[in-house]
Amino acid sequence: MLLLEVISGERLAKPERGKMRVHKISNVNKALDFIASKGVKLVSIGAEEIVDGNVKMTLGMIWTIILRFAIQDISVEETSAKEGLLLWCQRKTAPYKNVNIQNFHISWKDGLGFCALIHRHRPELIDYGKLRKDDPLTNLNTAFDVAEKYLDIPKMLDAEDIVGTARPDEKAIMTYVSSFYHAFSGAQKAETAANRICKVLAVNQENEQLMEDYEKLASDLLEWIRRTIPWLENRVPENTMHAMQQKLEDFRDYRRLHKPPKVQEKCQLEINFNTLQTKLRLSNRPAFMPSEGRMVSDINNAWGCLEQVEKGYEEWLLNEIRRLERLDHLAEKFRQKASIHEAWTDGKESMLRQKDYETATLSEIKALLKKHEAFESDLAAHQDRVEQIAAIAQELNELDYYDSPSVNARCQKICDQWDNLGALTQKRREALERTEKLLETIDQLYLEYAKRAAPFNNWMEGAMEDLQDTFIVHTIEEIQVRQLVPRRDQALTEEHARQQHNERLRKQFGAQANVIGPWIQTKMEEIGRISIEMHGTLEDQLSHLRQYEKSIVNYKPKIDQLEGDHQLIQEALIFDNKHTNYTMEHIRVGWEQLLTTIARTINEVENQILTRDAKGISQEQMNEFRASFNHFDRDHSGTLGPEEFKACLISLGYDIGNDPQKKTGMMDTDDFRACLISMGYNMGEAEFARIMSIVDPNRLGVVTFQAFIDFMSRETADTDTADQVMASFKILAGDKNYITVEELRRELPPDQAEYCIARMAPYTGPDSVPGALDYMSFSTALYGESDL
């Protein structure tokens, strides 16, 4: 009874003081009852046999006591006592050569196992490198002597017995080894503390790496956007259609080659951010706040600006191409009209400067006047052409035609020549009229003569008229006009063929776009339904989403084919399409949103699985959370606004009142009393604002389902805390308020030890020593001001 009191630390029933056999049996029974009360089954061990000195029974009882109070409490990774002790031995001796612990008998015969246990915890006590496997007696005696002298473990075993026995007694070995376990329990405690710290630090290092990756990816993406926007804002027009089409081709390369990887990076950035926030919540860390200007909202705003500028740039390109096409058409029209006019005016000035009227007769003068009148009519008719030429030149100037100077010079020359022709025409008319008047006077003098020479005059006049008619008939020009008609017909035929080709391109693009556009919209809706409906487990949803992702990726060739058709349309300078309401810009934006949505949705489900497994949320709880969330997500956007979130909280047992948060247990009057009693929360506006800062750390004004379930399950998380980490450091520090560099390097792996040393502030307490570090502030900083 005294032995049991000492090893259990408990008081037994008062013993019988008598010397009679019955008193002894009563005392032994009290001891056996105490053993039985500890959950130990006693088989075939009776008080009478113990009192009578039955050695076998007595040894059986002693082994039962050893097993219960020295070995049973040993547990490694929830194994049984024997298995746990064996696992502990295997782990401690794993680094040592020639040691292979598989049991509690022959594995210990060479003594190296005992020496390895001692050396692992107290390397200064044994020079393990000098031990030999073929000298078991020396090994065993060394271990037993050192254990007795330095570890206060008595010699329970005899080296000669162990070496001389084919199979050493398992219970004896097990009992002796358990003494080592208890002797090194402090070291085990330190190892457990170190493992906890290593686990916490590993989580922190992983999170910090994710933060660094986010910052770099965000910085690189923002820098790319910063470099790209000025390129898209450069609206300096080119002079030629070829140069502008090259710009359009460069823009197509940007859309086809340069932008898609950035779309993927942006999507990956959001996925990494959401995954990081989930891991931070699960590890009880504060939400990650990116550097100023690198928030997800900042990325989205910058991306929105990029797409706005991009849209404007494409519109500008197409407008410029339209402008240049118009300019080329006008310039060609100007050249044609100018050439026709210049051909018509060729020789006209020389003709008007002729003084043929000075030697002409009256009839010749009249013929010349008739010819001049015909020329004046022709000149008046060409006035409209000159005005058209001037108007075209003016339009080319207004549209900033690159070759305006030469156009203006040619136009000015034509106008100057036209003015000169007008002046010469008027001057010639006046000269002809003067000459006509003079000759009419002379003609009166010759009238008599003329009457007499009538036949001859008639002949002369007829000849003159014939000559005059031949001279003024525009036979060649008429022939040239008739030649222009088939040329015009040919141009019309060619234009008709071009327009038929353009119409085929429009129909081809429209037919595909009218299929692809609705397909993208349908897929977006289907993804939304999968993510909010509760059919099957999260794994089922994830599998379904990945199948959708595969089908979406396989659809990419159709998008590429449509891009090819769109390129043909742009090259053909087609700017409208009555066969579809979808533009290539609509399709591109929809496709990019589809890829982003499926990737983001898959990531959300993965994070939900991560949260569920980490926090032990049942499928029923997940369904309840999802049902409440979906009920208030009336626009099916996958997010809740602040008011929707507040209503959702109320439906799950939270009351948004005017008092700060407190545990009430009940409310006197409220429509949600039953829910509140079950949840025990009452929140005011200030508390709701605090909750919003948790579920919406980036202040986007919406709450995702992932953030919602993180908040709803925050109290069920089995996570490390700053206090637990502090306690672990305190163990490694030997119960001191500080820890030294040497202790950190001795107890932790090198990379994690250096991680702590680099971040721990010097300890400044009154008991400080050189090199002391403040593990308390470090532990607090690991978790920050977490609200979870």
Secondary structure as the mmCIF struct_conf table of DSSP 4:
data_model
#
loop_
_struct_conf.conf_type_id
_struct_conf.id
_struct_conf.beg_label_comp_id
_struct_conf.beg_label_asym_id
_struct_conf.beg_label_seq_id
_struct_conf.end_label_comp_id
_struct_conf.end_label_asym_id
_struct_conf.end_label_seq_id
HELX_RH_AL_P HELX_RH_AL_P1 LEU A 2 SER A 8
HELX_LH_PP_P HELX_LH_PP_P1 ARG A 11 GLU A 16
BEND BEND1 MET A 20 MET A 20
HELX_RH_AL_P HELX_RH_AL_P2 ARG A 21 SER A 37
TURN_TY1_P TURN_TY1_P1 LYS A 38 GLY A 39
BEND BEND2 SER A 44 SER A 44
HELX_RH_AL_P HELX_RH_AL_P3 ALA A 47 VAL A 51
TURN_TY1_P TURN_TY1_P2 ASP A 52 GLY A 53
HELX_RH_AL_P HELX_RH_AL_P4 VAL A 55 ILE A 66
HELX_RH_PI_P HELX_RH_PI_P1 LEU A 67 ILE A 71
TURN_TY1_P TURN_TY1_P3 GLN A 72 ASP A 73
BEND BEND3 VAL A 76 VAL A 76
TURN_TY1_P TURN_TY1_P4 GLU A 77 GLU A 78
HELX_RH_AL_P HELX_RH_AL_P5 ALA A 81 THR A 93
TURN_TY1_P TURN_TY1_P5 ALA A 94 PRO A 95
BEND BEND4 TYR A 96 TYR A 96
TURN_TY1_P TURN_TY1_P6 LYS A 97 ASN A 98
BEND BEND5 ASN A 103 HIS A 105
HELX_RH_3T_P HELX_RH_3T_P1 ILE A 106 TRP A 108
TURN_TY1_P TURN_TY1_P7 LYS A 109 ASP A 110
BEND BEND6 GLY A 111 GLY A 111
HELX_RH_AL_P HELX_RH_AL_P6 LEU A 112 HIS A 121
TURN_TY1_P TURN_TY1_P8 PRO A 123 LEU A 125
HELX_RH_3T_P HELX_RH_3T_P2 TYR A 128 LYS A 130
TURN_TY1_P TURN_TY1_P9 LYS A 133 ASP A 134
HELX_RH_AL_P HELX_RH_AL_P7 PRO A 136 TYR A 150
BEND BEND7 LEU A 151 LEU A 151
BEND BEND8 LEU A 157 LEU A 157
HELX_RH_AL_P HELX_RH_AL_P8 ALA A 159 GLY A 164
BEND BEND9 ALA A 166 ARG A 167
HELX_RH_AL_P HELX_RH_AL_P9 GLU A 170 ALA A 183
TURN_TY1_P TURN_TY1_P10 PHE A 184 PHE A 184
HELX_RH_AL_P HELX_RH_AL_P10 SER A 185 GLU A 233
BEND BEND10 ASN A 239 THR A 240
HELX_RH_AL_P HELX_RH_AL_P11 MET A 241 ASP A 253
HELX_RH_PI_P HELX_RH_PI_P2 TYR A 254 HIS A 258
HELX_RH_AL_P HELX_RH_AL_P12 LYS A 259 LEU A 282
TURN_TY1_P TURN_TY1_P11 SER A 283 ASN A 284
HELX_LH_PP_P HELX_LH_PP_P2 ARG A 285 PHE A 288
HELX_LH_PP_P HELX_LH_PP_P3 PRO A 290 SER A 291
TURN_TY1_P TURN_TY1_P12 GLU A 292 GLY A 293
BEND BEND11 MET A 295 MET A 295
HELX_RH_AL_P HELX_RH_AL_P13 VAL A 296 THR A 345
TURN_TY1_P TURN_TY1_P13 ASP A 346 GLY A 347
HELX_RH_AL_P HELX_RH_AL_P14 LYS A 348 ARG A 353
HELX_RH_3T_P HELX_RH_3T_P3 ASP A 356 THR A 359
HELX_RH_AL_P HELX_RH_AL_P15 LEU A 362 GLU A 398
TURN_TY1_P TURN_TY1_P14 LEU A 399 ASP A 400
TURN_TY1_P TURN_TY1_P15 TYR A 402 ASP A 403
HELX_RH_AL_P HELX_RH_AL_P16 SER A 404 LEU A 445
TURN_TY1_P TURN_TY1_P16 TYR A 446 TYR A 446
HELX_RH_AL_P HELX_RH_AL_P17 LEU A 447 ARG A 452
TURN_TY1_P TURN_TY1_P17 ALA A 453 ALA A 453
HELX_RH_AL_P HELX_RH_AL_P18 ALA A 454 ILE A 472
HELX_RH_AL_P HELX_RH_AL_P19 THR A 475 ILE A 532
BEND BEND12 GLU A 533 GLU A 533
BEND BEND13 GLY A 536 GLY A 536
HELX_RH_AL_P HELX_RH_AL_P20 LEU A 538 VAL A 553
TURN_TY1_P TURN_TY1_P18 ASN A 554 TYR A 555
HELX_RH_AL_P HELX_RH_AL_P21 LYS A 556 GLU A 571
TURN_TY1_P TURN_TY1_P19 ALA A 572 LEU A 573
TURN_TY1_P TURN_TY1_P20 LYS A 578 HIS A 579
BEND BEND14 ASN A 581 ASN A 581
HELX_RH_AL_P HELX_RH_AL_P22 MET A 584 LYS A 615
TURN_TY1_P TURN_TY1_P21 GLY A 616 GLY A 616
HELX_RH_AL_P HELX_RH_AL_P23 GLN A 619 PHE A 632
TURN_TY1_P TURN_TY1_P22 ARG A 634 ASP A 635
BEND BEND15 SER A 637 GLY A 638
STRN STRN1 THR A 639 LEU A 640
HELX_RH_AL_P HELX_RH_AL_P24 PRO A 642 SER A 651
TURN_TY1_P TURN_TY1_P23 LEU A 652 GLY A 653
STRN STRN2 TYR A 654 ILE A 656
BEND BEND16 ASN A 658 ASP A 659
HELX_LH_PP_P HELX_LH_PP_P4 PRO A 660 GLN A 661
STRN STRN3 LYS A 662 LYS A 663
BEND BEND17 GLY A 665 GLY A 665
BEND BEND18 ASP A 668 THR A 669
TURN_TY1_P TURN_TY1_P24 ASP A 671 PHE A 672
HELX_RH_AL_P HELX_RH_AL_P25 ARG A 673 MET A 679
STRN STRN4 TYR A 681 MET A 683
HELX_RH_AL_P HELX_RH_AL_P26 GLU A 685 VAL A 695
TURN_TY1_P TURN_TY1_P25 PRO A 697 ASN A 698
BEND BEND19 GLY A 701 GLY A 701
STRN STRN5 VAL A 703 THR A 704
HELX_RH_AL_P HELX_RH_AL_P27 PHE A 705 MET A 712
TURN_TY1_P TURN_TY1_P26 SER A 713 SER A 713
HELX_RH_3T_P HELX_RH_3T_P4 ARG A 714 THR A 716
HELX_RH_AL_P HELX_RH_AL_P28 ALA A 722 LEU A 732
TURN_TY1_P TURN_TY1_P27 ALA A 733 GLY A 734
BEND BEND20 ASP A 735 ASP A 735
BEND BEND21 ASN A 737 TYR A 738
STRN STRN6 ILE A 739 THR A 740
HELX_RH_AL_P HELX_RH_AL_P29 VAL A 741 GLU A 747
BEND BEND22 LEU A 748 LEU A 748
HELX_RH_AL_P HELX_RH_AL_P30 PRO A 750 ARG A 759
HELX_LH_PP_P HELX_LH_PP_P5 MET A 760 MET A 760
STRN STRN7 ALA A 761 PRO A 762
HELX_LH_PP_P HELX_LH_PP_P6 TYR A 763 TYR A 763
BEND BEND23 GLY A 765 GLY A 765
TURN_TY1_P TURN_TY1_P28 PRO A 766 ASP A 767
TURN_TY1_P TURN_TY1_P29 PRO A 770 GLY A 771
STRN STRN8 ALA A 772 ASP A 774
HELX_RH_AL_P HELX_RH_AL_P31 TYR A 775 TYR A 783
BEND BEND24 GLU A 785 GLU A 785
#
